[in-house]
C-alpha cells in the first residue's frame, strides 16, 4: 500500500510504540500550532517566547539537579 | 522513540499561516514542541546515564557529561531559534516585513539544522526510514 492512506496507517500503527507523555505533548503542540493559525499579536508572541526561554532554562536546571540527586541516592553519596 | 514528531515537524515546517506573525507563531510553537521532545528523551537518557556513574564521580563521568552537554547544546540551539523569532516578531510589529522574513527564514534554517541534529542523536526518527 502506498500514498497518504499508507502514511496515515503507518502513523497509527507506529503510535503504539510512543509513550503516553510524548503523545500528549505532541498533541498539545499540534493544537498550539493550529490554534496559532488564527493569529497572535506581536505582544503575545513576544510573551510566549519569553515564557518558553525561561521554561527552557528552568528545565535544564531542574533536570541536572534531579540527576545529581538521583546519582547521590543511588550511590549512597 | 518518538516517530510522531515527524508529523509535528512536517506541520510546522510547512507553516501554513498567511500572515508573517501567523507564520512566526506557528514556527515558535513548533520549536517549543521540539524542545519538549528533547526534554522527554534526554531527561530519561541522562538519568539512566547518571545512575551508571561511580560514586562521587558524576561530574567527570563521560556517560553522563556527554548526555548533559548534548542536552545543553540542543537547548541552546532551540533558544537561539526563539531569539531569531523574537527579532522577526519585532520587525513584523514595526511593519518591516522584509527584515522580519529574513529573521524568520534564518529561524527556519536553524530549525532544519536542529532537526538534523535530533535525528543524528536518535531523538527523532522519521517514519518509514525516510531521508
N, CA and C atoms of all chains as a GROMACS GRO file, in nm:
protein
  624
    1UNK      N    1   0.085  -0.120   0.000
    1UNK     CA    2   0.000   0.000   0.000
    1UNK      C    3   0.088   0.125   0.000
    2UNK      N    4   0.052   0.220  -0.079
    2UNK     CA    5   0.131   0.342  -0.086
    2UNK      C    6   0.039   0.463  -0.075
    3UNK      N    7   0.099   0.578  -0.070
    3UNK     CA    8   0.021   0.702  -0.072
    3UNK      C    9  -0.016   0.750   0.067
    4UNK      N   10  -0.103   0.850   0.073
    4UNK     CA   11  -0.139   0.912   0.200
    4UNK      C   12  -0.202   0.815   0.300
    5UNK      N   13  -0.286   0.722   0.248
    5UNK     CA   14  -0.351   0.628   0.339
    5UNK      C   15  -0.247   0.542   0.410
    6UNK      N   16  -0.147   0.499   0.335
    6UNK     CA   17  -0.041   0.418   0.395
    6UNK      C   18   0.033   0.498   0.501
    7UNK      N   19   0.053   0.626   0.473
    7UNK     CA   20   0.121   0.710   0.570
    7UNK      C   21   0.040   0.721   0.699
    8UNK      N   22  -0.090   0.743   0.682
    8UNK     CA   23  -0.178   0.755   0.799
    8UNK      C   24  -0.180   0.624   0.878
    9UNK      N   25  -0.194   0.513   0.806
    9UNK     CA   26  -0.196   0.384   0.875
    9UNK      C   27  -0.062   0.357   0.943
   10UNK      N   28   0.044   0.397   0.875
   10UNK     CA   29   0.178   0.380   0.935
   10UNK      C   30   0.191   0.460   1.062
   11UNK      N   31   0.140   0.582   1.058
   11UNK     CA   32   0.144   0.666   1.177
   11UNK      C   33   0.067   0.601   1.291
   12UNK      N   34  -0.053   0.550   1.257
   12UNK     CA   35  -0.139   0.492   1.360
   12UNK      C   36  -0.074   0.368   1.421
   13UNK      N   37  -0.016   0.284   1.335
   13UNK     CA   38   0.041   0.161   1.387
   13UNK      C   39   0.166   0.188   1.470
   14UNK      N   40   0.242   0.285   1.426
   14UNK     CA   41   0.365   0.314   1.499
   14UNK      C   42   0.337   0.393   1.626
   15UNK      N   43   0.219   0.453   1.633
   15UNK     CA   44   0.185   0.534   1.750
   15UNK      C   45   0.184   0.450   1.878
   16UNK      N   46   0.158   0.321   1.862
   16UNK     CA   47   0.152   0.237   1.981
   16UNK      C   48   0.289   0.226   2.048
   17UNK      N   49   0.394   0.255   1.973
   17UNK     CA   50   0.529   0.250   2.029
   17UNK      C   51   0.560   0.372   2.115
   18UNK      N   52   0.480   0.472   2.099
   18UNK     CA   53   0.514   0.600   2.160
   18UNK      C   54   0.453   0.610   2.298
   19UNK      N   55   0.530   0.659   2.391
   19UNK     CA   56   0.482   0.672   2.528
   19UNK      C   57   0.371   0.774   2.540
   20UNK      N   58   0.285   0.753   2.638
   20UNK     CA   59   0.171   0.844   2.656
   20UNK      C   60   0.213   0.989   2.678
   21UNK      N   61   0.314   1.015   2.761
   21UNK     CA   62   0.353   1.156   2.780
   21UNK      C   63   0.396   1.224   2.650
   22UNK      N   64   0.465   1.148   2.567
   22UNK     CA   65   0.510   1.205   2.440
   22UNK      C   66   0.390   1.233   2.351
   23UNK      N   67   0.296   1.141   2.348
   23UNK     CA   68   0.176   1.160   2.266
   23UNK      C   69   0.100   1.284   2.312
   24UNK      N   70   0.086   1.296   2.443
   24UNK     CA   71   0.014   1.412   2.496
   24UNK      C   72   0.088   1.540   2.459
   25UNK      N   73   0.218   1.537   2.471
   25UNK     CA   74   0.298   1.655   2.439
   25UNK      C   75   0.285   1.694   2.294
   26UNK      N   76   0.291   1.596   2.206
   26UNK     CA   77   0.281   1.625   2.063
   26UNK      C   78   0.141   1.676   2.028
   27UNK      N   79   0.041   1.612   2.086
   27UNK     CA   80  -0.096   1.655   2.059
   27UNK      C   81  -0.114   1.801   2.103
   28UNK      N   82  -0.057   1.832   2.218
   28UNK     CA   83  -0.066   1.970   2.267
   28UNK      C   84   0.004   2.068   2.175
   29UNK      N   85   0.119   2.025   2.125
   29UNK     CA   86   0.194   2.114   2.037
   29UNK      C   87   0.122   2.136   1.905
   30UNK      N   88   0.068   2.029   1.852
   30UNK     CA   89  -0.007   2.042   1.725
   30UNK      C   90  -0.128   2.133   1.747
   31UNK      N   91  -0.192   2.115   1.862
   31UNK     CA   92  -0.305   2.203   1.893
   31UNK      C   93  -0.258   2.349   1.898
   32UNK      N   94  -0.142   2.370   1.961
   32UNK     CA   95  -0.087   2.506   1.970
   32UNK      C   96  -0.064   2.564   1.830
   33UNK      N   97  -0.004   2.480   1.744
   33UNK     CA   98   0.026   2.528   1.609
   33UNK      C   99  -0.102   2.565   1.535
   34UNK      N  100  -0.200   2.476   1.543
   34UNK     CA  101  -0.325   2.503   1.470
   34UNK      C  102  -0.398   2.623   1.529
   35UNK      N  103  -0.394   2.632   1.661
   35UNK     CA  104  -0.460   2.744   1.727
   35UNK      C  105  -0.397   2.876   1.683
   36UNK      N  106  -0.266   2.875   1.668
   36UNK     CA  107  -0.196   2.999   1.633
   36UNK      C  108  -0.221   3.039   1.488
   37UNK      N  109  -0.277   2.945   1.412
   37UNK     CA  110  -0.314   2.978   1.275
   37UNK      C  111  -0.415   3.093   1.276
   38UNK      N  112  -0.493   3.100   1.385
   38UNK     CA  113  -0.594   3.204   1.394
   38UNK      C  114  -0.530   3.342   1.409
   39UNK      N  115  -0.406   3.343   1.453
   39UNK     CA  116  -0.335   3.470   1.462
   39UNK      C  117  -0.308   3.515   1.604
   40UNK      N  118  -0.187   3.560   1.625
   40UNK     CA  119  -0.148   3.615   1.755
   40UNK      C  120  -0.091   3.754   1.730
   41UNK      N  121  -0.101   3.838   1.831
   41UNK     CA  122  -0.041   3.970   1.819
   41UNK      C  123   0.109   3.958   1.845
   42UNK      N  124   0.183   4.062   1.806
   42UNK     CA  125   0.328   4.061   1.832
   42UNK      C  126   0.356   4.054   1.981
   43UNK      N  127   0.275   4.125   2.059
   43UNK     CA  128   0.296   4.124   2.204
   43UNK      C  129   0.276   3.984   2.262
   44UNK      N  130   0.176   3.913   2.209
   44UNK     CA  131   0.151   3.776   2.256
   44UNK      C  132   0.266   3.684   2.219
   45UNK      N  133   0.317   3.700   2.098
   45UNK     CA  134   0.429   3.615   2.055
   45UNK      C  135   0.554   3.645   2.139
   46UNK      N  136   0.580   3.773   2.162
   46UNK     CA  137   0.694   3.809   2.248
   46UNK      C  138   0.680   3.742   2.385
   47UNK      N  139   0.561   3.748   2.440
   47UNK     CA  140   0.537   3.692   2.575
   47UNK      C  141   0.557   3.541   2.575
   48UNK      N  142   0.506   3.474   2.472
   48UNK     CA  143   0.520   3.329   2.464
   48UNK      C  144   0.667   3.290   2.450
   49UNK      N  145   0.739   3.367   2.370
   49UNK     CA  146   0.882   3.337   2.352
   49UNK      C  147   0.957   3.355   2.483
   50UNK      N  148   0.927   3.461   2.554
   50UNK     CA  149   0.995   3.481   2.683
   50UNK      C  150   0.963   3.368   2.780
   51UNK      N  151   0.837   3.325   2.781
   51UNK     CA  152   0.798   3.214   2.869
   51UNK      C  153   0.873   3.086   2.832
   52UNK      N  154   0.882   3.061   2.704
   52UNK     CA  155   0.949   2.938   2.659
   52UNK      C  156   1.099   2.943   2.690
   53UNK      N  157   1.159   3.059   2.673
   53UNK     CA  158   1.302   3.071   2.702
   53UNK      C  159   1.327   3.048   2.852
   54UNK      N  160   1.238   3.102   2.934
   54UNK     CA  161   1.251   3.081   3.079
   54UNK      C  162   1.229   2.934   3.113
   55UNK      N  163   1.130   2.873   3.048
   55UNK     CA  164   1.100   2.732   3.074
   55UNK      C  165   1.216   2.642   3.031
   56UNK      N  166   1.279   2.679   2.921
   56UNK     CA  167   1.394   2.601   2.872
   56UNK      C  168   1.507   2.604   2.974
   57UNK      N  169   1.537   2.724   3.021
   57UNK     CA  170   1.644   2.738   3.120
   57UNK      C  171   1.610   2.659   3.247
   58UNK      N  172   1.486   2.671   3.292
   58UNK     CA  173   1.445   2.604   3.416
   58UNK      C  174   1.447   2.452   3.399
   59UNK      N  175   1.404   2.406   3.282
   59UNK     CA  176   1.402   2.261   3.257
   59UNK      C  177   1.544   2.204   3.266
   60UNK      N  178   1.639   2.280   3.216
   60UNK     CA  179   1.778   2.235   3.219
   60UNK      C  180   1.830   2.229   3.363
   61UNK      N  181   1.805   2.334   3.436
   61UNK     CA  182   1.850   2.339   3.576
   61UNK      C  183   1.786   2.226   3.657
   62UNK      N  184   1.655   2.209   3.638
   62UNK     CA  185   1.583   2.106   3.715
   62UNK      C  186   1.632   1.966   3.680
   63UNK      N  187   1.653   1.941   3.552
   63UNK     CA  188   1.694   1.807   3.510
   63UNK      C  189   1.831   1.771   3.568
   64UNK      N  190   1.924   1.865   3.560
   64UNK     CA  191   2.059   1.836   3.612
   64UNK      C  192   2.054   1.817   3.763
   65UNK      N  193   1.969   1.893   3.831
   65UNK     CA  194   1.957   1.878   3.976
   65UNK      C  195   1.898   1.741   4.011
   66UNK      N  196   1.796   1.699   3.936
   66UNK     CA  197   1.735   1.567   3.960
   66UNK      C  198   1.836   1.455   3.939
   67UNK      N  199   1.916   1.468   3.835
   67UNK     CA  200   2.013   1.363   3.805
   67UNK      C  201   2.123   1.357   3.911
   68UNK      N  202   2.166   1.472   3.958
   68UNK     CA  203   2.268   1.473   4.064
   68UNK      C  204   2.212   1.412   4.192
   69UNK      N  205   2.088   1.445   4.222
   69UNK     CA  206   2.026   1.392   4.343
   69UNK      C  207   2.007   1.240   4.331
   70UNK      N  208   1.960   1.195   4.216
   70UNK     CA  209   1.938   1.051   4.195
   70UNK      C  210   2.070   0.975   4.202
   71UNK      N  211   2.172   1.034   4.145
   71UNK     CA  212   2.303   0.968   4.148
   71UNK      C  213   2.355   0.959   4.291
   72UNK      N  214   2.338   1.065   4.367
   72UNK     CA  215   2.383   1.065   4.506
   72UNK      C  216   2.308   0.959   4.587
   73UNK      N  217   2.178   0.949   4.564
   73UNK     CA  218   2.099   0.849   4.637
   73UNK      C  219   2.138   0.709   4.596
   74UNK      N  220   2.155   0.688   4.466
   74UNK     CA  221   2.186   0.554   4.415
   74UNK      C  222   2.322   0.504   4.463
   75UNK      N  223   2.414   0.597   4.479
   75UNK     CA  224   2.550   0.556   4.517
   75UNK      C  225   2.576   0.576   4.665
   76UNK      N  226   2.475   0.626   4.734
   76UNK     CA  227   2.491   0.648   4.878
   76UNK      C  228   2.586   0.763   4.908
   77UNK      N  229   2.602   0.850   4.810
   77UNK     CA  230   2.696   0.961   4.827
   77UNK      C  231   2.636   1.084   4.888
   78UNK      N  232   1.085   0.583   2.140
   78UNK     CA  233   1.127   0.687   2.047
   78UNK      C  234   1.006   0.751   1.981
   79UNK      N  235   1.018   0.874   1.950
   79UNK     CA  236   0.901   0.947   1.904
   79UNK      C  237   0.898   0.963   1.752
   80UNK      N  238   0.822   0.878   1.690
   80UNK     CA  239   0.813   0.886   1.544
   80UNK      C  240   0.708   0.988   1.503
   81UNK      N  241   0.612   1.009   1.588
   81UNK     CA  242   0.506   1.105   1.554
   81UNK      C  243   0.559   1.247   1.544
   82UNK      N  244   0.674   1.269   1.600
   82UNK     CA  245   0.732   1.403   1.592
   82UNK      C  246   0.754   1.445   1.447
   83UNK      N  247   0.769   1.348   1.361
   83UNK     CA  248   0.783   1.378   1.218
   83UNK      C  249   0.662   1.455   1.168
   84UNK      N  250   0.547   1.410   1.213
   84UNK     CA  251   0.424   1.476   1.173
   84UNK      C  252   0.424   1.620   1.221
   85UNK      N  253   0.467   1.636   1.345
   85UNK     CA  254   0.475   1.770   1.403
   85UNK      C  255   0.569   1.858   1.321
   86UNK      N  256   0.684   1.802   1.287
   86UNK     CA  257   0.781   1.880   1.210
   86UNK      C  258   0.726   1.916   1.072
   87UNK      N  259   0.658   1.821   1.011
   87UNK     CA  260   0.600   1.849   0.879
   87UNK      C  261   0.500   1.964   0.889
   88UNK      N  262   0.423   1.961   0.998
   88UNK     CA  263   0.323   2.067   1.018
   88UNK      C  264   0.389   2.202   1.035
   89UNK      N  265   0.489   2.204   1.119
   89UNK     CA  266   0.546   2.335   1.149
   89UNK      C  267   0.633   2.387   1.034
   90UNK      N  268   0.698   2.293   0.964
   90UNK     CA  269   0.785   2.339   0.856
   90UNK      C  270   0.705   2.391   0.737
   91UNK      N  271   0.583   2.343   0.721
   91UNK     CA  272   0.504   2.394   0.609
   91UNK      C  273   0.450   2.533   0.643
   92UNK      N  274   0.438   2.562   0.772
   92UNK     CA  275   0.398   2.694   0.818
   92UNK      C  276   0.289   2.755   0.731
   93UNK      N  277   0.170   2.703   0.751
   93UNK     CA  278   0.063   2.735   0.658
   93UNK      C  279  -0.011   2.866   0.685
   94UNK      N  280   0.030   2.941   0.786
   94UNK     CA  281  -0.035   3.069   0.811
   94UNK      C  282  -0.006   3.165   0.695
   95UNK      N  283  -0.092   3.263   0.677
   95UNK     CA  284  -0.072   3.356   0.565
   95UNK      C  285   0.001   3.483   0.607
   96UNK      N  286  -0.018   3.527   0.732
   96UNK     CA  287   0.050   3.648   0.776
   96UNK      C  288   0.188   3.616   0.832
   97UNK      N  289   0.275   3.716   0.832
   97UNK     CA  290   0.410   3.694   0.888
   97UNK      C  291   0.402   3.657   1.035
   98UNK      N  292   0.320   3.729   1.110
   98UNK     CA  293   0.308   3.697   1.252
   98UNK      C  294   0.250   3.558   1.273
   99UNK      N  295   0.156   3.520   1.186
   99UNK     CA  296   0.099   3.385   1.195
   99UNK      C  297   0.204   3.279   1.173
  100UNK      N  298   0.289   3.301   1.071
  100UNK     CA  299   0.398   3.206   1.043
  100UNK      C  300   0.493   3.199   1.163
  101UNK      N  301   0.526   3.314   1.217
  101UNK     CA  302   0.618   3.316   1.332
  101UNK      C  303   0.557   3.241   1.449
  102UNK      N  304   0.429   3.265   1.473
  102UNK     CA  305   0.361   3.197   1.584
  102UNK      C  306   0.361   3.047   1.568
  103UNK      N  307   0.339   3.001   1.448
  103UNK     CA  308   0.336   2.856   1.425
  103UNK      C  309   0.474   2.794   1.443
  104UNK      N  310   0.574   2.858   1.385
  104UNK     CA  311   0.709   2.803   1.399
  104UNK      C  312   0.752   2.807   1.546
  105UNK      N  313   0.716   2.916   1.614
  105UNK     CA  314   0.750   2.927   1.756
  105UNK      C  315   0.692   2.810   1.834
  106UNK      N  316   0.567   2.778   1.808
  106UNK     CA  317   0.503   2.665   1.878
  106UNK      C  318   0.573   2.534   1.842
  107UNK      N  319   0.615   2.523   1.718
  107UNK     CA  320   0.685   2.403   1.676
  107UNK      C  321   0.819   2.388   1.745
  108UNK      N  322   0.893   2.497   1.757
  108UNK     CA  323   1.023   2.492   1.825
  108UNK      C  324   1.003   2.451   1.972
  109UNK      N  325   0.899   2.504   2.032
  109UNK     CA  326   0.869   2.466   2.170
  109UNK      C  327   0.842   2.316   2.178
  110UNK      N  328   0.768   2.264   2.082
  110UNK     CA  329   0.740   2.121   2.080
  110UNK      C  330   0.866   2.038   2.065
  111UNK      N  331   0.956   2.085   1.980
  111UNK     CA  332   1.083   2.014   1.959
  111UNK      C  333   1.165   2.016   2.088
  112UNK      N  334   1.169   2.132   2.152
  112UNK     CA  335   1.245   2.143   2.277
  112UNK      C  336   1.188   2.047   2.383
  113UNK      N  337   1.056   2.037   2.387
  113UNK     CA  338   0.995   1.946   2.484
  113UNK      C  339   1.028   1.800   2.450
  114UNK      N  340   1.038   1.774   2.321
  114UNK     CA  341   1.077   1.639   2.279
  114UNK      C  342   1.219   1.608   2.326
  115UNK      N  343   1.309   1.707   2.315
  115UNK     CA  344   1.446   1.689   2.365
  115UNK      C  345   1.442   1.660   2.514
  116UNK      N  346   1.359   1.735   2.585
  116UNK     CA  347   1.346   1.716   2.730
  116UNK      C  348   1.300   1.574   2.762
  117UNK      N  349   1.194   1.530   2.692
  117UNK     CA  350   1.137   1.398   2.719
  117UNK      C  351   1.239   1.287   2.698
  118UNK      N  352   1.310   1.294   2.588
  118UNK     CA  353   1.403   1.186   2.554
  118UNK      C  354   1.532   1.195   2.635
  119UNK      N  355   1.592   1.314   2.638
  119UNK     CA  356   1.724   1.324   2.702
  119UNK      C  357   1.717   1.321   2.855
  120UNK      N  358   1.607   1.364   2.913
  120UNK     CA  359   1.597   1.354   3.059
  120UNK      C  360   1.602   1.208   3.102
  121UNK      N  361   1.532   1.123   3.028
  121UNK     CA  362   1.536   0.979   3.059
  121UNK      C  363   1.676   0.923   3.034
  122UNK      N  364   1.732   0.963   2.921
  122UNK     CA  365   1.864   0.909   2.882
  122UNK      C  366   1.972   0.955   2.981
  123UNK      N  367   1.968   1.080   3.019
  123UNK     CA  368   2.070   1.133   3.110
  123UNK      C  369   2.052   1.077   3.251
  124UNK      N  370   1.927   1.057   3.291
  124UNK     CA  371   1.903   0.999   3.423
  124UNK      C  372   1.962   0.858   3.429
  125UNK      N  373   1.936   0.781   3.324
  125UNK     CA  374   1.990   0.645   3.319
  125UNK      C  375   2.142   0.648   3.321
  126UNK      N  376   2.200   0.742   3.248
  126UNK     CA  377   2.346   0.753   3.243
  126UNK      C  378   2.402   0.791   3.380
  127UNK      N  379   2.334   0.879   3.450
  127UNK     CA  380   2.383   0.925   3.580
  127UNK      C  381   2.388   0.810   3.681
  128UNK      N  382   2.291   0.720   3.670
  128UNK     CA  383   2.283   0.610   3.766
  128UNK      C  384   2.393   0.506   3.745
  129UNK      N  385   2.457   0.511   3.629
  129UNK     CA  386   2.565   0.416   3.600
  129UNK      C  387   2.702   0.470   3.641
  130UNK      N  388   2.705   0.595   3.685
  130UNK     CA  389   2.833   0.657   3.718
  130UNK      C  390   2.880   0.618   3.858
  131UNK      N  391   3.010   0.606   3.876
  131UNK     CA  392   3.064   0.570   4.008
  131UNK      C  393   3.037   0.679   4.112
  132UNK      N  394   3.035   0.639   4.234
  132UNK     CA  395   3.009   0.731   4.345
  132UNK      C  396   3.108   0.847   4.345
  133UNK      N  397   3.053   0.966   4.357
  133UNK     CA  398   3.136   1.085   4.367
  133UNK      C  399   3.205   1.128   4.238
  134UNK      N  400   3.172   1.063   4.128
  134UNK     CA  401   3.241   1.096   4.003
  134UNK      C  402   3.145   1.140   3.892
  135UNK      N  403   3.029   1.188   3.931
  135UNK     CA  404   2.930   1.224   3.829
  135UNK      C  405   2.982   1.332   3.735
  136UNK      N  406   3.046   1.434   3.790
  136UNK     CA  407   3.090   1.547   3.707
  136UNK      C  408   3.201   1.510   3.609
  137UNK      N  409   3.265   1.397   3.632
  137UNK     CA  410   3.372   1.354   3.541
  137UNK      C  411   3.335   1.224   3.469
  138UNK      N  412   3.212   1.181   3.487
  138UNK     CA  413   3.166   1.055   3.427
  138UNK      C  414   3.122   1.082   3.282
  139UNK      N  415   3.195   1.022   3.187
  139UNK     CA  416   3.173   1.055   3.045
  139UNK      C  417   3.030   1.028   3.000
  140UNK      N  418   2.973   0.917   3.044
  140UNK     CA  419   2.838   0.883   3.001
  140UNK      C  420   2.739   0.994   3.033
  141UNK      N  421   2.748   1.045   3.154
  141UNK     CA  422   2.653   1.150   3.194
  141UNK      C  423   2.691   1.286   3.137
  142UNK      N  424   2.819   1.320   3.140
  142UNK     CA  425   2.858   1.453   3.090
  142UNK      C  426   2.832   1.467   2.940
  143UNK      N  427   2.850   1.358   2.864
  143UNK     CA  428   2.818   1.364   2.721
  143UNK      C  429   2.670   1.393   2.699
  144UNK      N  430   2.587   1.323   2.776
  144UNK     CA  431   2.442   1.341   2.763
  144UNK      C  432   2.403   1.482   2.808
  145UNK      N  433   2.458   1.524   2.919
  145UNK     CA  434   2.429   1.659   2.971
  145UNK      C  435   2.471   1.767   2.870
  146UNK      N  436   2.590   1.750   2.813
  146UNK     CA  437   2.639   1.851   2.719
  146UNK      C  438   2.556   1.854   2.591
  147UNK      N  439   2.511   1.736   2.548
  147UNK     CA  440   2.425   1.732   2.429
  147UNK      C  441   2.295   1.805   2.457
  148UNK      N  442   2.239   1.780   2.575
  148UNK     CA  443   2.113   1.847   2.611
  148UNK      C  444   2.133   1.997   2.617
  149UNK      N  445   2.244   2.040   2.676
  149UNK     CA  446   2.272   2.184   2.683
  149UNK      C  447   2.284   2.244   2.543
  150UNK      N  448   2.352   2.172   2.455
  150UNK     CA  449   2.373   2.224   2.319
  150UNK      C  450   2.241   2.234   2.243
  151UNK      N  451   2.158   2.132   2.256
  151UNK     CA  452   2.030   2.133   2.184
  151UNK      C  453   1.937   2.240   2.241
  152UNK      N  454   1.940   2.256   2.371
  152UNK     CA  455   1.859   2.362   2.433
  152UNK      C  456   1.907   2.500   2.384
  153UNK      N  457   2.038   2.515   2.376
  153UNK     CA  458   2.093   2.643   2.331
  153UNK      C  459   2.051   2.671   2.187
  154UNK      N  460   2.049   2.566   2.106
  154UNK     CA  461   2.006   2.582   1.968
  154UNK      C  462   1.860   2.623   1.961
  155UNK      N  463   1.776   2.555   2.038
  155UNK     CA  464   1.633   2.590   2.040
  155UNK      C  465   1.614   2.733   2.091
  156UNK      N  466   1.692   2.770   2.190
  156UNK     CA  467   1.681   2.906   2.245
  156UNK      C  468   1.724   3.009   2.141
  157UNK      N  469   1.828   2.976   2.065
  157UNK     CA  470   1.873   3.067   1.959
  157UNK      C  471   1.764   3.090   1.855
  158UNK      N  472   1.691   2.984   1.823
  158UNK     CA  473   1.581   2.998   1.725
  158UNK      C  474   1.472   3.088   1.784
  159UNK      N  475   1.446   3.071   1.911
  159UNK     CA  476   1.344   3.158   1.974
  159UNK      C  477   1.387   3.305   1.965
  160UNK      N  478   1.516   3.330   1.981
  160UNK     CA  479   1.565   3.468   1.972
  160UNK      C  480   1.547   3.522   1.829
  161UNK      N  481   1.578   3.437   1.731
  161UNK     CA  482   1.557   3.478   1.591
  161UNK      C  483   1.410   3.511   1.565
  162UNK      N  484   1.323   3.428   1.621
  162UNK     CA  485   1.179   3.452   1.602
  162UNK      C  486   1.134   3.578   1.676
  163UNK      N  487   1.197   3.603   1.788
  163UNK     CA  488   1.165   3.726   1.863
  163UNK      C  489   1.203   3.849   1.781
  164UNK      N  490   1.320   3.841   1.716
  164UNK     CA  491   1.362   3.951   1.628
  164UNK      C  492   1.265   3.968   1.511
  165UNK      N  493   1.227   3.856   1.453
  165UNK     CA  494   1.132   3.860   1.341
  165UNK      C  495   1.001   3.924   1.385
  166UNK      N  496   0.959   3.891   1.505
  166UNK     CA  497   0.834   3.948   1.558
  166UNK      C  498   0.846   4.099   1.573
  167UNK      N  499   0.960   4.143   1.624
  167UNK     CA  500   0.981   4.287   1.643
  167UNK      C  501   0.974   4.362   1.511
  168UNK      N  502   1.040   4.308   1.408
  168UNK     CA  503   1.038   4.374   1.277
  168UNK      C  504   0.898   4.370   1.215
  169UNK      N  505   0.829   4.257   1.233
  169UNK     CA  506   0.693   4.248   1.180
  169UNK      C  507   0.603   4.351   1.247
  170UNK      N  508   0.621   4.366   1.377
  170UNK     CA  509   0.538   4.462   1.451
  170UNK      C  510   0.568   4.605   1.407
  171UNK      N  511   0.694   4.626   1.366
  171UNK     CA  512   0.734   4.761   1.321
  171UNK      C  513   0.698   4.785   1.175
  172UNK      N  514   0.640   4.684   1.111
  172UNK     CA  515   0.596   4.700   0.972
  172UNK      C  516   0.704   4.670   0.870
  173UNK      N  517   0.819   4.621   0.915
  173UNK     CA  518   0.928   4.588   0.822
  173UNK      C  519   0.923   4.438   0.792
  174UNK      N  520   0.835   4.402   0.701
  174UNK     CA  521   0.816   4.260   0.672
  174UNK      C  522   0.938   4.196   0.606
  175UNK      N  523   1.014   4.277   0.532
  175UNK     CA  524   1.132   4.222   0.464
  175UNK      C  525   1.234   4.171   0.567
  176UNK      N  526   1.265   4.256   0.665
  176UNK     CA  527   1.360   4.213   0.768
  176UNK      C  528   1.300   4.101   0.853
  177UNK      N  529   1.169   4.112   0.879
  177UNK     CA  530   1.103   4.008   0.959
  177UNK      C  531   1.119   3.872   0.891
  178UNK      N  532   1.098   3.870   0.760
  178UNK     CA  533   1.110   3.743   0.688
  178UNK      C  534   1.254   3.694   0.681
  179UNK      N  535   1.348   3.788   0.680
  179UNK     CA  536   1.489   3.748   0.683
  179UNK      C  537   1.519   3.669   0.811
  180UNK      N  538   1.474   3.724   0.924
  180UNK     CA  539   1.496   3.653   1.052
  180UNK      C  540   1.413   3.525   1.058
  181UNK      N  541   1.291   3.532   1.005
  181UNK     CA  542   1.205   3.414   1.005
  181UNK      C  543   1.270   3.301   0.925
  182UNK      N  544   1.320   3.334   0.807
  182UNK     CA  545   1.384   3.232   0.724
  182UNK      C  546   1.510   3.176   0.790
  183UNK      N  547   1.582   3.265   0.858
  183UNK     CA  548   1.702   3.218   0.931
  183UNK      C  549   1.660   3.121   1.042
  184UNK      N  550   1.548   3.151   1.107
  184UNK     CA  551   1.498   3.062   1.212
  184UNK      C  552   1.459   2.927   1.155
  185UNK      N  553   1.394   2.929   1.038
  185UNK     CA  554   1.355   2.803   0.974
  185UNK      C  555   1.477   2.720   0.937
  186UNK      N  556   1.581   2.789   0.888
  186UNK     CA  557   1.705   2.720   0.852
  186UNK      C  558   1.768   2.658   0.977
  187UNK      N  559   1.770   2.735   1.085
  187UNK     CA  560   1.826   2.683   1.210
  187UNK      C  561   1.745   2.564   1.260
  188UNK      N  562   1.614   2.572   1.241
  188UNK     CA  563   1.528   2.462   1.285
  188UNK      C  564   1.557   2.335   1.205
  189UNK      N  565   1.581   2.351   1.077
  189UNK     CA  566   1.617   2.235   0.994
  189UNK      C  567   1.747   2.172   1.045
  190UNK      N  568   1.842   2.258   1.082
  190UNK     CA  569   1.969   2.207   1.133
  190UNK      C  570   1.950   2.137   1.268
  191UNK      N  571   1.861   2.196   1.349
  191UNK     CA  572   1.832   2.133   1.479
  191UNK      C  573   1.767   1.998   1.457
  192UNK      N  574   1.675   1.993   1.362
  192UNK     CA  575   1.608   1.866   1.334
  192UNK      C  576   1.709   1.760   1.289
  193UNK      N  577   1.806   1.803   1.207
  193UNK     CA  578   1.910   1.709   1.161
  193UNK      C  579   1.989   1.657   1.281
  194UNK      N  580   2.018   1.745   1.374
  194UNK     CA  581   2.092   1.703   1.494
  194UNK      C  582   2.010   1.604   1.576
  195UNK      N  583   1.880   1.630   1.586
  195UNK     CA  584   1.794   1.541   1.665
  195UNK      C  585   1.789   1.402   1.603
  196UNK      N  586   1.789   1.397   1.469
  196UNK     CA  587   1.789   1.266   1.404
  196UNK      C  588   1.923   1.198   1.422
  197UNK      N  589   2.030   1.277   1.414
  197UNK     CA  590   2.164   1.222   1.431
  197UNK      C  591   2.180   1.154   1.567
  198UNK      N  592   2.124   1.217   1.669
  198UNK     CA  593   2.139   1.163   1.805
  198UNK      C  594   2.023   1.075   1.848
  199UNK      N  595   1.937   1.036   1.752
  199UNK     CA  596   1.831   0.941   1.784
  199UNK      C  597   1.720   0.998   1.868
  200UNK      N  598   1.702   1.129   1.864
  200UNK     CA  599   1.596   1.191   1.942
  200UNK      C  600   1.469   1.201   1.858
  201UNK      N  601   1.486   1.206   1.728
  201UNK     CA  602   1.374   1.199   1.635
  201UNK      C  603   1.400   1.086   1.538
  202UNK      N  604   1.294   1.019   1.498
  202UNK     CA  605   1.306   0.919   1.393
  202UNK      C  606   1.203   0.950   1.287
  203UNK      N  607   1.242   0.934   1.163
  203UNK     CA  608   1.147   0.957   1.054
  203UNK      C  609   1.073   0.829   1.023
  204UNK      N  610   0.943   0.844   0.999
  204UNK     CA  611   0.861   0.728   0.967
  204UNK      C  612   0.906   0.668   0.834
  205UNK      N  613   0.916   0.537   0.832
  205UNK     CA  614   0.949   0.467   0.709
  205UNK      C  615   1.094   0.484   0.668
  206UNK      N  616   1.177   0.531   0.762
  206UNK     CA  617   1.320   0.543   0.732
  206UNK      C  618   1.346   0.639   0.619
  207UNK      N  619   1.270   0.748   0.614
  207UNK     CA  620   1.284   0.848   0.509
  207UNK      C  621   1.419   0.913   0.513
  208UNK      N  622   1.427   1.030   0.450
  208UNK     CA  623   1.558   1.094   0.435
  208UNK      C  624   1.626   1.115   0.569
   0.00000   0.00000   0.00000
